[in-house]
């Protein structure tokens, strides 16, 4: 991923930006999938400056998910070269904010629309890497299982999708 056309920033690196008082700061909260399996912890909130809002949760993934991801790709698909989707040290994923539900009582984030297998097969990145638009586009395609989302979408219009609805759906489980 390159620094060219960076459009996502950690909330912490933007002066004058903070979590709005009517939202919960979920950094440090555990993340669970649709089947209540541990995915990881929210490390950062990622902001699109043009939209002036959080659009992703940056999640440091659980070691078990990383190990399962390696098992997924160890099975040889065909004879010949086979490589892992993710490399050593790539232990972060982003989750569109509209695909997350928060449980304030237990300080948990749930991704009811995304299951464990989908996360294990997702392309991760190394903390500190610049996240480019092609990565975002491919990951959202992967999460929702819809390859009809195409590159002709502008970056800012991309965040108008329901997956980026910034309501922080809340539940008290």
C-alpha positions in Angstrom: 0.0 0.0 0.0 1.3 3.4 -0.9 1.3 6.9 0.6 -0.2 8.3 -2.6 -3.7 9.6 -2.2 -4.0 8.7 1.5 -7.6 9.2 2.5 -7.7 7.4 5.9 -6.1 8.7 9.0 -6.0 7.5 12.6 -8.1 9.7 14.7 -5.1 10.2 17.1 -3.0 11.8 14.3 -5.5 14.5 13.5 -5.5 17.6 15.6 -8.9 19.0 16.3 -10.6 15.6 15.8 -12.1 13.5 18.6 -14.9 11.1 19.2 -18.1 13.1 19.4 -19.6 13.3 22.8 -22.7 11.3 21.8 -20.6 8.4 20.5 -18.6 5.8 22.5 -14.9 5.5 22.1 -14.5 1.8 21.4 -10.7 1.7 21.2 -9.5 -1.2 23.3 -12.8 -3.0 23.1 -12.9 -6.7 22.1 -14.4 -7.5 18.7 -16.5 -10.6 18.1 -17.9 -12.1 14.9 -21.4 -13.1 14.0 -20.9 -16.4 15.9 -19.5 -14.7 19.0 -15.9 -15.8 18.2 -13.0 -13.4 19.2 -11.7 -11.5 16.2 -9.4 -9.0 18.1 -9.4 -5.6 19.7 -10.1 -2.2 18.3 -6.8 -0.5 18.0 -7.7 2.8 16.2 -10.6 4.6 14.6 -10.0 5.5 11.0 -11.3 8.8 9.7 -11.9 10.1 6.2 -11.1 13.8 6.4 -13.4 14.7 3.5 -16.4 13.1 5.2 -15.1 14.3 8.6 -16.1 11.1 10.3 -15.0 7.7 11.4 -15.5 5.2 8.6 -13.5 2.1 9.9 -12.5 0.3 13.0 -8.9 -0.7 12.8 -8.7 -4.1 14.6 -5.6 -5.9 15.8 -6.6 -9.4 15.1 -6.4 -12.3 17.6 -3.6 -14.8 17.2 -6.1 -17.6 16.8 -7.6 -15.9 13.7 -4.1 -15.5 12.2 -3.3 -19.2 12.8 -6.6 -20.3 11.3 -5.9 -18.0 8.3 -2.7 -19.9 7.7 -4.5 -23.3 7.9 -7.0 -22.0 5.3 -4.3 -21.4 2.8 -2.0 -24.4 3.5 -4.3 -26.7 1.5 -2.9 -26.8 -1.9 -5.4 -25.5 -4.5 -3.5 -27.0 -7.4 -0.1 -28.3 -8.2 2.6 -25.7 -8.3 3.3 -22.6 -6.3 1.1 -21.7 -3.4 1.6 -18.7 -1.2 -0.2 -17.3 1.8 -2.6 -14.4 1.4 -1.1 -12.6 4.5 2.5 -12.2 5.4 4.3 -12.2 8.8 3.4 -9.2 10.8 0.2 -8.4 9.0 -2.1 -8.5 11.9 -4.6 -5.7 11.4 -8.0 -5.6 9.6 -10.4 -2.8 9.0 -14.1 -3.1 9.6 -16.6 -0.6 8.1 -18.2 1.3 11.0 -21.7 0.5 9.7 -21.0 -3.3 10.0 -20.4 -3.0 13.7 -22.7 -3.1 16.6 -21.6 -2.1 20.1 -22.5 -3.5 23.4 -21.8 -0.7 25.9 -22.7 -2.9 28.9 -19.9 -5.4 28.2 -17.7 -3.1 26.1 -17.8 -5.3 23.1 -18.0 -4.7 19.3 -19.9 -7.3 17.3 -19.8 -7.8 13.5 -23.1 -9.6 13.1 -22.7 -9.5 9.3 -19.2 -11.0 9.1 -18.3 -14.5 10.3 -15.0 -16.1 11.4 -14.2 -17.7 8.1 -14.7 -14.4 6.2 -12.2 -12.8 8.6 -9.7 -15.6 8.3 -9.7 -15.3 4.5 -9.5 -11.5 4.5 -6.3 -9.7 3.5 -4.7 -8.1 6.5 -2.1 -5.3 6.7 0.8 -4.3 9.0 0.1 -1.7 11.6 1.2 1.7 10.4 0.8 0.9 6.7 -1.1 3.3 4.6 -4.4 1.9 3.6 -5.1 2.6 -0.1 -8.5 2.6 -1.8 -8.0 -0.7 -3.7 -7.5 -2.5 -0.4 -10.6 -0.9 1.0 -12.6 -1.8 -2.1 -11.4 -5.4 -2.1 -12.1 -5.9 1.6 -15.6 -4.5 1.4 -16.3 -6.7 -1.6 -15.0 -9.7 0.5 -17.0 -8.9 3.5 -20.3 -8.4 1.7 -19.7 -11.0 -1.0 -20.5 -8.6 -3.7 -18.0 -8.1 -6.5 -20.2 -5.7 -8.4 -18.8 -2.8 -6.4 -16.3 -1.4 -9.0 -13.5 1.0 -9.2 -15.5 3.7 -11.0 -16.9 4.7 -7.6 -15.2 7.8 -6.3 -13.5 7.5 -2.9 -15.8 9.9 -1.1 -19.0 8.5 -2.7 -17.8 5.0 -1.6 -18.4 6.1 2.1 -22.0 6.9 1.4 -22.7 3.2 1.3 -24.7 1.7 4.1 -21.6 -0.2 5.3 -20.3 3.2 6.5 -23.5 4.4 8.2 -22.0 6.0 11.2 -24.7 5.3 13.7 -22.7 3.0 16.0 -25.7 0.7 16.4 -25.9 -0.1 20.1 -27.3 -3.0 22.0 -27.4 -4.1 25.6 -27.0 -7.8 25.5 
